[in-house]
Amino acid sequence: FSFRKLWAFTGPGFLMSIAYLDPGNIESDLQSGAVAGFKLLWVLLLATIIGLLLQRLAARLGVVTGLHLAEVCHRQYQKFPRIILWLMVELAIIGSDMQEVIGSAIAINLLSVGKIPLWGGVLITIADTFVFLFLDKYGLRKLEAFFGLLITIMALTFGYEYITVKPNQEKLLQGLFIPYCRDCGTPQLEQAVGIVGAVIMPHNMYLHSALVKSRQVNRADKREVREANKYFFIESCIALFVSFIINIFVVTVFAEAFFNKTNADVNQVCANSSSPHSSLFPNNNQTLEVDIYKGGVVLGCYFGSAALYIWAIGILAAGQSSTMTGTYSGQFVMEGFLNLRWSRFARVLLTRSIAVTPTLFVAIFQDVEHLTGMNDFLNVLMSLQLPFALIPVLTFTSLPGVMHDFANGLFWKVAGGLLILLVCAINMYFVVAYVLSLNHLGLYIGAAVLSVAYLSFVAYLV
């Protein structure tokens, strides 16, 4: 083992880990803390471990073949299923990007004390495309260092909230290592499913398999390939451990401070602290519901305006970093599936336009206080896309014709298959629960028809 070699391979795993820290994840964390307290921390731990094992498969594919997942899909699938697969992955990237851009816009709105509207924040966030292009021009290591800075900002800001709130350490450890949820009902179960859906992102498999190609590996030398796989796995473990700690900060802050709180409790505290946002919380005894916007407001009411602004800085770092990795994902997916050979600027501009245009429409026609329903819808959308990354990555890493001596053994085939089945089953439950909550016969019929087509395509991939 060499720390120098580990440092040389460090970078791709941290870029990949940003998907575990995007605003959609942060929102899922704070909601699980507010709804279930410390009881679902073990779900977060389990989801992160499953995510790590799946990312390992994606990284191995890139290292061994010298091709990323989208390029392998282009080689292995027929034209028609390949185009459907590309469209599904593109949908996942758009859904994820909408959460990330709107998260950044909400942070800008909070930092400007409401003076910059949601659509203004979206326009400012679009500028990160140019930051991305500027940094990318100076080499990948500069870009990786910038992402490292953003992760550090998230660790410091959410760590500040953790130190300020001082969560109960005994309850934290119980929630983390005892897989049980006492007195949990449907809301807690839906939060548990939401954690898994938010952590394991379909486009992240495509991204990670492409990022590892940035390191020179002599693929004719099995020892060198094996060494690269080892160091990329160690780096992924470290990166996901850091992201897990940051997620723990967010869950425990809201579990300690806001579990079992009612709207009336918060309304009274906000009114006493002269917060301009107290009208967000009606004076009733319903359980408090929070998102990343209301979460910042509530922290400001209880722990002072510094807590609100530091929270907003953390969300802005999360949104900015994840929108740039979303740009990277879109670029790799489009060039891989469609075999495009455009200039970097043209590819980035097209992929960002595809993702940002629907977000801008949402921001213009929705106000910042009423975006929680949209976040649930986007989580459902990404849950549906999961099989279109997980099935190909397990299939190709199990084929000796693709991976040669590095193909998955029987254990990985069975364990990987069971993991993918579990993740997909959990996410399908989430989707069904969401559709049933819509209470409309026409939507039920439409969902049933789409389900048949969807499951048929999943069966084809299997």
Secondary structure as UniProt FT lines:
FT   HELIX           3..9
FT   HELIX           12..17
FT   HELIX           18..21
FT   HELIX           23..36
FT   TURN            37..40
FT   HELIX           41..65
FT   HELIX           69..76
FT   HELIX           79..111
FT   TURN            112..114
FT   HELIX           118..126
FT   HELIX           128..137
FT   HELIX           140..165
FT   HELIX           169..177
FT   TURN            182..183
FT   HELIX           186..199
FT   HELIX           202..211
FT   HELIX           212..214
FT   TURN            219..220
FT   HELIX           222..258
FT   TURN            259..260
FT   HELIX           263..272
FT   TURN            273..274
FT   TURN            276..277
FT   HELIX           278..280
FT   HELIX           292..303
FT   HELIX           305..338
FT   HELIX           344..365
FT   TURN            368..369
FT   HELIX           372..385
FT   HELIX           387..397
FT   HELIX           400..403
FT   HELIX           404..406
FT   HELIX           410..436
FT   TURN            437..438
FT   HELIX           441..461
//
